[in-house]
Amino acid sequence: MKIDFPYPGYERVAPVEVPDANLMGVYAPRAVGQVNEEDVLARGFSEPIGAPRLREAVKPTDRVLILVDDGTRGTPVPRLLKRVAGELWAAGVLDKQIALLTAQGTHREMREAELQQKLGDFYGRFEVHQHHWLDESNLREFGHTKDGTRVTAHRLLAEANFVIGLGSIVPHRVKGFSGGAKIAFPGVAGREMQGRNQWEASLRMSETVMGVADNPMRLRMEEAARIVGLIYIANLVSDYEGKIVGCFVGDPVEAHRAGCKLSREINAVTMPRRADIVLIDSYPADRDFWQSAKGFYSGTMAVRDGGSLIVVAPNPEGVADNHPNVLEIGYRPHAEIVRMVEAGEVEDVVGAAILADVAQIVDRADCVMVSPGVTREETERLGFRYAATAEEALRMASEKQGDRAMLAVLRHGGHILPLIAGKAA
């Protein structure tokens, strides 16, 4: 069977032939068929969950701050902004009372062309700010969570009367699912919450976090989001083909949990058992390795211990310019990274957390990466074997696992949630 990679940015990744006798299956998130997206959006905004309709919740005098995700996320923000703005205008809120804040967490600043694409017709209509997680001059301290974590976030949260978060809901390695309070933490957070949640998740296996909405990291950030004043969300769930199949509006926790149920139905796939070899792309999380590591996080849930995991991703921006210590430290056994962090030897704990996540995978599986944007030296420094093509990677894996090894192909590695039949999930 011919396996191709028909996604934007994957043009330099050639297809690969997989012997039918070795193919366990091709797994992908679900496509739901025909759907009227405008009806889905209209129903979401007219039937909010756990909160009044937006036009009733906001006051005409409110200063409204809208948090939007950045260019690494596929949320069709203009379609949400059209609905949000309509509700705000119906409440008597003027354009000059509305500001947008991009919630990129620790990602790089968005370029002007990226902002234009992200905001569509709303680019230039409202005041726009970008979050910089290390810029202390734009951060404010809001207090502490019950477990003592210091809560710092962008100052505009304190200056607004009404804060709305826009985003999408897909399975996530650190937060269980994206969306909800994640738009605030880590979206517009300072260093402490970024490091605390990322590091705590890196001490757990993917299987115990991905697709699990009520996990300690999620609950902590929801508490912090309440502290900084996140009042309302509008989150989308899309299917394999990118169609909007769910719109969840209202309370940042109640609406989010309803969306998580649908996201799980769309993105979860059930395999009969773990495969000897897993071939997975990282679409649509593939700008750099920081994003495409999602392919490893999902893939490790599908491959057996000692098996081979092949991740294919273009990574046009390389490894992780936003966290240079990822390459500076490189692969170390998980226990060694934990020791370094606990000894205070690592300043950027967020970068170390990603290395710890990856180390858990490398320590239990043979990992091969195919990425035109990452060099052989960088690939090997991360702990992976390098392959120039998917065909070469499959040959390397087959040599290691044997001619009778069974292969599973996983699509949309940035969103897919692999489950094993008969195992608790």
Secondary structure, DSSP 8 states (H G I E B T S, - for coil): -EE---STT-TTS--EE--GGGEEEEE---------HHHHHHHHHHS-BSS--HHHHS-TT--EEEEE--TTS---HHHHHHHHHHHHHHTT--GGGEEEEE--TTS----HHHHHHHHGGGTTTSEEEE--TT-GGGEEEEEE-TT--EEEEETHHHH-SEEEEEEE--EETTTEESSGGGGTTTTTB-HHHHHHHHHHHHTS-GGGTTT-SS-HHHHHHHHHHHHHTEEEEEEEEE-TT--EEEEEEESTTHHHHHHHHHHHHHHEEEESS-EEEEEEE-TTS-SSHHHHHHHHHHHTTTEEEEEEEEEE---TT-S-TT-THHHHH----HHHHHHHHHTT--S-HHHHHHHHHHHHHHTTSEEEEE-TTS-HHHHHHTT-EE-SSHHHHHHHHHHHH-TT--EEEES-TTT-EEEETTS--
